[in-house]
Amino acid sequence: MSKLLSDRIKNMSTSATLAMAAKARELRNQGKDIIGLSLGEPDFNIPEFIKEAAKKAVDENYSSYSPVDGYADLKQAISNKFKRDNDLDYGLNQIVVSTGAKQSLANVAMVTLNKGDEVILPAPYWVSYSDIVKLAEGVPVEVPTSIESDFKMTPEQLEAAITPKTKMIWFSSPCNPSGSVYSKEELEGIALVLKNYPDILVVSDEIYEHINFRGKHESIANINGMYDRTITVNGVSKAFAMTGWRIGYIGAPEWIAKACTKFQGQITSGANAIAQRSTIEALNAPVSKIQFMIDEFHKRRDLLLELLGEIDGFSLNVPEGAFYVFPDISSYFGKTLKGTTIKNASDFALYLLENANVATVTGEAFGNPNCIRISYAASEDELREAVKRIKAVV
């Protein structure tokens, strides 16, 4: 009966990160000892003060439909957070709360893109960007980067990618999957190019802002001339270990926020009431409340780089944020390992899963065919064992 499905869904890719996680679960169910380094999910428990806020919300009977764009006091907490952490002034009429940052991104695409509009994606990019753009009938335009440039797009590359059809640029900093973090100077270089193209909008995905090992996080909306054309996307999944609570939000020009509210009102309406109430407490808390997680990720990054650096064929840079390393493994292409010919990154990731029992994600899903993504949202023991297994089969 698949012939009755729409072309829209037939043409959509399956999320590579979710597909690898599902494959790992399937193998675990078969009794295999799989170390999962494929999902972008913190392995910490939710901080106790957030759990208490959820219990209180239940006791206070927050069980009714929430406002489509979010509770006013949550939006005020988000506004305060933007000012405190990013020095950005977003009024409540510029903020929309959604069921995860993924929905925030989908909302923005659906309300801004027309058929044929081009969206520049510095590659590597988060797996869902491309398909969200396609779903909105836009055209993803990949700008390839490499490990030599720390996987960052240069102003010259941006200039070369712009055409009369360019509508938007989407990027994340810190970046999923590379962990790259754009400096203020690098963002100023991008803004200088865009000064000549006033109708191009920018989506700045800052979901990993607190997991940043280089110091102060920089928001492109803070760069001169960029505020009125930038949609800043954030949420609580990564820094607060609230992945399953599904709360994301945007700060944007009012006309975009109103459009997103209108669209969301016909799709999901307001986000989960209990999760929203808990998010107020999360955002009102000082970053020091979650510093222990950030420090632990920093330690794990250094450990994983040290361990992977002992493997011939893994080319590494030093990611400055998020919780991933993104090694270039193209030196294995064309080689045969234990009877398996490695033609590309997808072959290599599958080889590691089947022969080392370690789940990673192919870089092809992120727009970079020479790399694999390895998450270090796992214990030190798991990371040591995973690399030990990888070394044994390569």
ZAGUBA-411690 format. One record per residue (C-alpha): residue in one letter; x, y, z. Coordinates in nm, 3 decimals. Layout:
<rec 'A', <X, Y, Z>>
...
//
This chain:
<rec 'M', <0.000, 0.000, 0.000>>
<rec 'S', <0.304, 0.229, -0.005>>
<rec 'K', <0.184, 0.355, -0.343>>
<rec 'L', <-0.077, 0.550, -0.150>>
<rec 'L', <0.189, 0.743, 0.041>>
<rec 'S', <0.271, 1.097, -0.068>>
<rec 'D', <0.574, 1.185, -0.276>>
<rec 'R', <0.664, 1.416, 0.010>>
<rec 'I', <0.727, 1.131, 0.254>>
<rec 'K', <0.877, 0.901, -0.008>>
<rec 'N', <1.139, 1.163, -0.089>>
<rec 'M', <1.223, 1.235, 0.275>>
<rec 'S', <1.538, 1.082, 0.422>>
<rec 'T', <1.526, 0.890, 0.748>>
<rec 'S', <1.719, 1.066, 1.024>>
<rec 'A', <2.059, 0.896, 1.020>>
<rec 'T', <2.117, 0.947, 1.393>>
<rec 'L', <1.782, 0.793, 1.483>>
<rec 'A', <1.833, 0.511, 1.231>>
<rec 'M', <2.170, 0.419, 1.382>>
<rec 'A', <2.023, 0.432, 1.733>>
<rec 'A', <1.743, 0.199, 1.622>>
<rec 'K', <1.996, -0.040, 1.464>>
<rec 'A', <2.199, -0.040, 1.788>>
<rec 'R', <1.885, -0.120, 1.991>>
<rec 'E', <1.802, -0.404, 1.753>>
<rec 'L', <2.148, -0.556, 1.799>>
<rec 'R', <2.126, -0.516, 2.178>>
<rec 'N', <1.795, -0.703, 2.170>>
<rec 'Q', <1.982, -0.983, 1.993>>
<rec 'G', <2.219, -1.001, 2.288>>
<rec 'K', <2.510, -0.798, 2.147>>
<rec 'D', <2.704, -0.563, 2.374>>
<rec 'I', <2.672, -0.240, 2.177>>
<rec 'I', <2.835, 0.083, 2.294>>
<rec 'G', <2.615, 0.362, 2.161>>
<rec 'L', <2.808, 0.673, 2.058>>
<rec 'S', <2.558, 0.778, 1.793>>
<rec 'L', <2.293, 0.986, 1.971>>
<rec 'G', <2.325, 1.349, 2.071>>
<rec 'E', <2.180, 1.294, 2.415>>
<rec 'P', <2.344, 1.382, 2.748>>
<rec 'D', <2.389, 1.080, 2.972>>
<rec 'F', <2.323, 1.283, 3.288>>
<rec 'N', <2.003, 1.283, 3.486>>
<rec 'I', <1.790, 1.594, 3.488>>
<rec 'P', <1.897, 1.825, 3.773>>
<rec 'E', <1.685, 1.780, 4.086>>
<rec 'F', <1.559, 2.139, 4.095>>
<rec 'I', <1.401, 2.091, 3.751>>
<rec 'K', <1.235, 1.767, 3.860>>
<rec 'E', <1.092, 1.946, 4.163>>
<rec 'A', <0.947, 2.215, 3.937>>
<rec 'A', <0.775, 1.945, 3.732>>
<rec 'K', <0.625, 1.784, 4.044>>
<rec 'K', <0.501, 2.122, 4.162>>
<rec 'A', <0.339, 2.189, 3.823>>
<rec 'V', <0.155, 1.857, 3.844>>
<rec 'D', <0.035, 1.940, 4.195>>
<rec 'E', <-0.079, 2.282, 4.076>>
<rec 'N', <-0.288, 2.114, 3.804>>
<rec 'Y', <-0.118, 2.247, 3.493>>
<rec 'S', <-0.315, 2.006, 3.278>>
<rec 'S', <-0.500, 2.236, 3.037>>
<rec 'Y', <-0.397, 2.339, 2.687>>
<rec 'S', <-0.112, 2.586, 2.705>>
<rec 'P', <-0.099, 2.904, 2.491>>
<rec 'V', <0.016, 2.825, 2.138>>
<rec 'D', <0.330, 3.036, 2.168>>
<rec 'G', <0.404, 2.943, 2.532>>
<rec 'Y', <0.316, 3.062, 2.881>>
<rec 'A', <0.383, 3.432, 2.932>>
<rec 'D', <0.603, 3.372, 3.237>>
<rec 'L', <0.809, 3.116, 3.045>>
<rec 'K', <0.851, 3.366, 2.762>>
<rec 'Q', <0.963, 3.621, 3.019>>
<rec 'A', <1.220, 3.373, 3.150>>
<rec 'I', <1.340, 3.318, 2.793>>
<rec 'S', <1.360, 3.694, 2.737>>
<rec 'N', <1.563, 3.729, 3.057>>
<rec 'K', <1.791, 3.444, 2.950>>
<rec 'F', <1.855, 3.607, 2.611>>
<rec 'K', <1.951, 3.931, 2.786>>
<rec 'R', <2.164, 3.765, 3.054>>
<rec 'D', <2.352, 3.515, 2.836>>
<rec 'N', <2.350, 3.676, 2.491>>
<rec 'D', <2.289, 4.049, 2.551>>
<rec 'L', <1.989, 4.024, 2.317>>
<rec 'D', <1.664, 4.211, 2.376>>
<rec 'Y', <1.369, 3.998, 2.266>>
<rec 'G', <1.023, 4.103, 2.379>>
<rec 'L', <0.754, 3.848, 2.457>>
<rec 'N', <0.598, 3.916, 2.115>>
<rec 'Q', <0.923, 3.798, 1.954>>
<rec 'I', <0.941, 3.462, 2.133>>
<rec 'V', <0.769, 3.135, 2.040>>
<rec 'V', <0.794, 2.816, 2.248>>
<rec 'S', <0.771, 2.489, 2.056>>
<rec 'T', <0.791, 2.112, 2.104>>
<rec 'G', <1.168, 2.101, 2.075>>
<rec 'A', <1.411, 2.312, 1.872>>
<rec 'K', <1.346, 2.080, 1.578>>
<rec 'Q', <0.988, 2.208, 1.562>>
<rec 'S', <1.117, 2.563, 1.597>>
<rec 'L', <1.331, 2.508, 1.288>>
<rec 'A', <1.045, 2.347, 1.096>>
<rec 'N', <0.815, 2.638, 1.184>>
<rec 'V', <1.068, 2.890, 1.055>>
<rec 'A', <1.116, 2.700, 0.729>>
<rec 'M', <0.744, 2.664, 0.666>>
<rec 'V', <0.667, 3.033, 0.723>>
<rec 'T', <0.958, 3.183, 0.530>>
<rec 'L', <1.039, 2.956, 0.234>>
<rec 'N', <0.865, 2.946, -0.100>>
<rec 'K', <0.921, 2.685, -0.369>>
<rec 'G', <1.272, 2.713, -0.510>>
<rec 'D', <1.410, 2.940, -0.239>>
<rec 'E', <1.770, 2.847, -0.162>>
<rec 'V', <1.904, 2.791, 0.188>>
<rec 'I', <2.281, 2.792, 0.239>>
<rec 'L', <2.399, 2.515, 0.473>>
<rec 'P', <2.766, 2.519, 0.576>>
<rec 'A', <2.856, 2.149, 0.573>>
<rec 'P', <2.871, 1.963, 0.801>>
<rec 'Y', <2.528, 2.057, 0.933>>
<rec 'W', <2.275, 1.892, 1.162>>
<rec 'V', <2.108, 1.598, 0.985>>
<rec 'S', <1.754, 1.740, 0.978>>
<rec 'Y', <1.833, 2.082, 0.826>>
<rec 'S', <1.832, 1.960, 0.468>>
<rec 'D', <1.509, 1.762, 0.486>>
<rec 'I', <1.326, 2.035, 0.677>>
<rec 'V', <1.422, 2.279, 0.400>>
<rec 'K', <1.307, 2.034, 0.133>>
<rec 'L', <0.979, 1.975, 0.315>>
<rec 'A', <0.914, 2.349, 0.287>>
<rec 'E', <0.995, 2.322, -0.089>>
<rec 'G', <1.322, 2.505, -0.044>>
<rec 'V', <1.654, 2.402, -0.199>>
<rec 'P', <1.947, 2.319, 0.032>>
<rec 'V', <2.278, 2.457, -0.096>>
<rec 'E', <2.571, 2.289, 0.075>>
<rec 'V', <2.894, 2.481, 0.131>>
<rec 'P', <3.162, 2.219, 0.195>>
<rec 'T', <3.418, 2.275, 0.470>>
<rec 'S', <3.700, 2.053, 0.590>>
<rec 'I', <3.892, 1.958, 0.898>>
<rec 'E', <4.169, 2.199, 0.791>>
<rec 'S', <3.932, 2.496, 0.837>>
<rec 'D', <3.785, 2.351, 1.159>>
<rec 'F', <3.469, 2.285, 0.956>>
<rec 'K', <3.378, 2.656, 0.940>>
<rec 'M', <3.248, 2.847, 0.639>>
<rec 'T', <3.459, 3.145, 0.535>>
<rec 'P', <3.317, 3.479, 0.414>>
<rec 'E', <3.459, 3.403, 0.069>>
<rec 'Q', <3.273, 3.072, 0.055>>
<rec 'L', <2.951, 3.242, 0.162>>
<rec 'E', <2.986, 3.510, -0.105>>
<rec 'A', <3.042, 3.246, -0.372>>
<rec 'A', <2.733, 3.049, -0.265>>
<rec 'I', <2.487, 3.341, -0.277>>
<rec 'T', <2.259, 3.360, -0.581>>
<rec 'P', <1.947, 3.566, -0.662>>
<rec 'K', <1.746, 3.275, -0.516>>
<rec 'T', <1.919, 3.273, -0.176>>
<rec 'K', <1.663, 3.326, 0.100>>
<rec 'M', <1.838, 3.204, 0.416>>
<rec 'I', <2.150, 3.071, 0.584>>
<rec 'W', <2.121, 2.803, 0.854>>
<rec 'F', <2.409, 2.713, 1.083>>
<rec 'S', <2.479, 2.597, 1.438>>
<rec 'S', <2.746, 2.722, 1.677>>
<rec 'P', <2.864, 2.521, 1.863>>
<rec 'C', <2.811, 2.294, 1.567>>
<rec 'N', <2.650, 1.954, 1.557>>
<rec 'P', <2.831, 1.738, 1.435>>
<rec 'S', <3.177, 1.901, 1.433>>
<rec 'G', <3.183, 2.084, 1.767>>
<rec 'S', <3.316, 2.393, 1.587>>
<rec 'V', <3.247, 2.730, 1.749>>
<rec 'Y', <3.240, 3.055, 1.552>>
<rec 'S', <3.429, 3.344, 1.712>>
<rec 'K', <3.296, 3.699, 1.716>>
<rec 'E', <3.546, 3.791, 1.444>>
<rec 'E', <3.431, 3.503, 1.223>>
<rec 'L', <3.066, 3.602, 1.268>>
<rec 'E', <3.154, 3.962, 1.183>>
<rec 'G', <3.310, 3.836, 0.859>>
<rec 'I', <2.985, 3.660, 0.767>>
<rec 'A', <2.783, 3.970, 0.862>>
<rec 'L', <3.004, 4.188, 0.642>>
<rec 'V', <2.919, 3.975, 0.338>>
<rec 'L', <2.547, 3.981, 0.422>>
<rec 'K', <2.552, 4.361, 0.447>>
<rec 'N', <2.531, 4.360, 0.067>>
<rec 'Y', <2.232, 4.123, 0.069>>
<rec 'P', <1.976, 4.278, 0.307>>
<rec 'D', <1.695, 4.032, 0.224>>
<rec 'I', <1.881, 3.716, 0.331>>
<rec 'L', <1.767, 3.580, 0.667>>
<rec 'V', <1.986, 3.386, 0.910>>
<rec 'V', <1.889, 3.095, 1.135>>
<rec 'S', <2.135, 3.066, 1.421>>
<rec 'D', <2.095, 2.734, 1.602>>
<rec 'E', <2.245, 2.784, 1.949>>
<rec 'I', <2.116, 2.475, 2.127>>
<rec 'Y', <2.471, 2.386, 2.244>>
<rec 'E', <2.566, 2.737, 2.359>>
<rec 'H', <2.651, 2.640, 2.718>>
<rec 'I', <2.859, 2.336, 2.616>>
<rec 'N', <3.135, 2.566, 2.497>>
<rec 'F', <3.498, 2.514, 2.595>>
<rec 'R', <3.647, 2.830, 2.445>>
<rec 'G', <3.478, 3.085, 2.669>>
<rec 'K', <3.202, 3.333, 2.592>>
<rec 'H', <2.937, 3.223, 2.346>>
<rec 'E', <2.877, 3.463, 2.057>>
<rec 'S', <2.537, 3.514, 1.891>>
<rec 'I', <2.529, 3.646, 1.536>>
<rec 'A', <2.216, 3.848, 1.620>>
<rec 'N', <2.448, 4.058, 1.836>>
<rec 'I', <2.662, 4.160, 1.540>>
<rec 'N', <2.589, 4.506, 1.402>>
<rec 'G', <2.313, 4.493, 1.138>>
<rec 'M', <2.211, 4.132, 1.206>>
<rec 'Y', <1.945, 4.150, 1.479>>
<rec 'D', <1.648, 4.228, 1.252>>
<rec 'R', <1.728, 3.945, 1.011>>
<rec 'T', <1.826, 3.667, 1.253>>
<rec 'I', <1.615, 3.392, 1.404>>
<rec 'T', <1.792, 3.266, 1.717>>
<rec 'V', <1.696, 2.905, 1.798>>
<rec 'N', <1.759, 2.744, 2.135>>
<rec 'G', <1.614, 2.497, 2.384>>
<rec 'V', <1.682, 2.298, 2.699>>
<rec 'S', <1.759, 1.949, 2.563>>
<rec 'K', <2.137, 1.961, 2.565>>
<rec 'A', <2.261, 2.182, 2.849>>
<rec 'F', <1.990, 2.073, 3.094>>
<rec 'A', <1.969, 1.705, 2.986>>
<rec 'M', <1.598, 1.752, 2.907>>
<rec 'T', <1.593, 1.581, 2.567>>
<rec 'G', <1.265, 1.397, 2.625>>
<rec 'W', <1.084, 1.702, 2.759>>
<rec 'R', <1.082, 1.859, 2.411>>
<rec 'I', <1.105, 2.233, 2.471>>
<rec 'G', <1.263, 2.463, 2.213>>
<rec 'Y', <1.214, 2.830, 2.138>>
<rec 'I', <1.303, 3.114, 1.905>>
<rec 'G', <1.380, 3.481, 1.943>>
<rec 'A', <1.303, 3.655, 1.614>>
<rec 'P', <1.161, 3.964, 1.446>>
<rec 'E', <0.798, 3.999, 1.551>>
<rec 'W', <0.661, 3.929, 1.203>>
<rec 'I', <0.836, 3.590, 1.195>>
<rec 'A', <0.731, 3.504, 1.551>>
<rec 'K', <0.367, 3.582, 1.469>>
<rec 'A', <0.384, 3.366, 1.157>>
<rec 'C', <0.536, 3.076, 1.352>>
<rec 'T', <0.259, 3.103, 1.612>>
<rec 'K', <-0.003, 3.096, 1.338>>
<rec 'F', <0.153, 2.789, 1.177>>
<rec 'Q', <0.209, 2.604, 1.503>>
<rec 'G', <-0.153, 2.669, 1.598>>
<rec 'Q', <-0.261, 2.448, 1.309>>
<rec 'I', <-0.006, 2.171, 1.374>>
<rec 'T', <0.062, 2.100, 1.742>>
<rec 'S', <-0.061, 2.408, 1.931>>
<rec 'G', <0.118, 2.472, 2.261>>
<rec 'A', <0.402, 2.262, 2.398>>
<rec 'N', <0.362, 2.031, 2.698>>
<rec 'A', <0.240, 2.225, 3.001>>
<rec 'I', <0.448, 2.045, 3.267>>
<rec 'A', <0.766, 2.071, 3.059>>
<rec 'Q', <0.707, 2.444, 3.008>>
<rec 'R', <0.667, 2.507, 3.381>>
<rec 'S', <0.990, 2.315, 3.449>>
<rec 'T', <1.174, 2.511, 3.182>>
<rec 'I', <1.103, 2.834, 3.370>>
<rec 'E', <1.311, 2.702, 3.658>>
<rec 'A', <1.585, 2.575, 3.425>>
<rec 'L', <1.626, 2.908, 3.248>>
<rec 'N', <1.605, 3.117, 3.562>>
<rec 'A', <1.888, 2.918, 3.720>>
<rec 'P', <2.247, 3.041, 3.688>>
<rec 'V', <2.469, 2.847, 3.448>>
<rec 'S', <2.671, 2.740, 3.752>>
<rec 'K', <2.390, 2.491, 3.828>>
<rec 'I', <2.488, 2.288, 3.521>>
<rec 'Q', <2.861, 2.362, 3.518>>
<rec 'F', <2.938, 2.011, 3.645>>
<rec 'M', <2.802, 1.865, 3.320>>
<rec 'I', <2.999, 2.109, 3.105>>
<rec 'D', <3.320, 2.031, 3.294>>
<rec 'E', <3.261, 1.658, 3.254>>
<rec 'F', <3.206, 1.691, 2.878>>
<rec 'H', <3.531, 1.890, 2.856>>
<rec 'K', <3.721, 1.609, 3.033>>
<rec 'R', <3.565, 1.347, 2.808>>
<rec 'R', <3.653, 1.544, 2.495>>
<rec 'D', <4.018, 1.556, 2.597>>
<rec 'L', <4.016, 1.186, 2.682>>
<rec 'L', <3.855, 1.084, 2.353>>
<rec 'L', <4.093, 1.298, 2.146>>
<rec 'E', <4.388, 1.140, 2.328>>
<rec 'L', <4.260, 0.786, 2.270>>
<rec 'L', <4.159, 0.838, 1.906>>
<rec 'G', <4.491, 1.009, 1.839>>
<rec 'E', <4.658, 0.671, 1.889>>
<rec 'I', <4.474, 0.524, 1.587>>
<rec 'D', <4.645, 0.557, 1.251>>
<rec 'G', <4.398, 0.681, 0.993>>
<rec 'F', <4.191, 0.904, 1.220>>
<rec 'S', <4.254, 1.270, 1.136>>
<rec 'L', <4.139, 1.493, 1.422>>
<rec 'N', <4.087, 1.858, 1.505>>
<rec 'V', <3.996, 1.996, 1.848>>
<rec 'P', <3.620, 2.064, 1.876>>
<rec 'E', <3.552, 2.362, 2.100>>
<rec 'G', <3.194, 2.283, 2.196>>
<rec 'A', <2.899, 2.041, 2.191>>
<rec 'F', <2.983, 1.677, 2.274>>
<rec 'Y', <3.112, 1.526, 1.950>>
<rec 'V', <3.433, 1.461, 1.766>>
<rec 'F', <3.419, 1.444, 1.388>>
<rec 'P', <3.728, 1.261, 1.263>>
<rec 'D', <3.818, 1.243, 0.896>>
<rec 'I', <3.849, 0.870, 0.823>>
<rec 'S', <3.890, 0.894, 0.444>>
<rec 'S', <4.231, 0.725, 0.469>>
<rec 'Y', <4.039, 0.396, 0.502>>
<rec 'F', <3.850, 0.441, 0.175>>
<rec 'G', <3.944, 0.173, -0.074>>
<rec 'K', <4.092, -0.053, 0.193>>
<rec 'T', <3.965, -0.397, 0.293>>
<rec 'L', <3.923, -0.460, 0.666>>
<rec 'K', <3.841, -0.814, 0.781>>
<rec 'G', <3.700, -0.892, 0.438>>
<rec 'T', <3.494, -0.572, 0.416>>
<rec 'T', <3.583, -0.313, 0.153>>
<rec 'I', <3.541, 0.041, 0.286>>
<rec 'K', <3.416, 0.263, 0.005>>
<rec 'N', <3.282, 0.556, 0.210>>
<rec 'A', <3.200, 0.682, 0.560>>
<rec 'S', <2.873, 0.490, 0.569>>
<rec 'D', <3.061, 0.165, 0.507>>
<rec 'F', <3.306, 0.254, 0.784>>
<rec 'A', <3.034, 0.336, 1.039>>
<rec 'L', <2.852, 0.010, 0.959>>
<rec 'Y', <3.181, -0.181, 0.980>>
<rec 'L', <3.244, -0.042, 1.330>>
<rec 'L', <2.894, -0.136, 1.438>>
<rec 'E', <2.915, -0.493, 1.308>>
<rec 'N', <3.278, -0.567, 1.396>>
<rec 'A', <3.355, -0.350, 1.700>>
<rec 'N', <3.000, -0.327, 1.840>>
<rec 'V', <3.036, 0.053, 1.850>>
<rec 'A', <2.760, 0.275, 1.708>>
<rec 'T', <2.869, 0.598, 1.537>>
<rec 'V', <2.708, 0.802, 1.258>>
<rec 'T', <2.828, 0.849, 0.902>>
<rec 'G', <2.934, 1.200, 0.808>>
<rec 'E', <2.742, 1.167, 0.481>>
<rec 'A', <2.424, 1.237, 0.678>>
<rec 'F', <2.574, 1.571, 0.785>>
<rec 'G', <2.692, 1.672, 0.439>>
<rec 'N', <3.054, 1.563, 0.490>>
<rec 'P', <3.131, 1.224, 0.329>>
<rec 'N', <3.485, 1.193, 0.469>>
<rec 'C', <3.399, 1.183, 0.840>>
<rec 'I', <3.207, 1.002, 1.110>>
<rec 'R', <3.046, 1.156, 1.418>>
<rec 'I', <3.135, 1.011, 1.757>>
<rec 'S', <2.942, 1.132, 2.060>>
<rec 'Y', <3.118, 1.149, 2.396>>
<rec 'A', <2.792, 1.170, 2.588>>
<rec 'A', <2.898, 0.846, 2.754>>
<rec 'S', <3.099, 0.743, 3.058>>
<rec 'E', <3.480, 0.740, 3.055>>
<rec 'D', <3.475, 0.360, 3.086>>
<rec 'E', <3.250, 0.332, 2.781>>
<rec 'L', <3.471, 0.569, 2.580>>
<rec 'R', <3.786, 0.375, 2.670>>
<rec 'E', <3.624, 0.044, 2.582>>
<rec 'A', <3.481, 0.181, 2.256>>
<rec 'V', <3.818, 0.306, 2.133>>
<rec 'K', <3.984, -0.020, 2.243>>
<rec 'R', <3.735, -0.210, 2.028>>
<rec 'I', <3.784, 0.024, 1.731>>
<rec 'K', <4.164, -0.011, 1.750>>
<rec 'A', <4.127, -0.388, 1.744>>
<rec 'V', <3.943, -0.391, 1.410>>
<rec 'V', <4.115, -0.117, 1.210>>
//
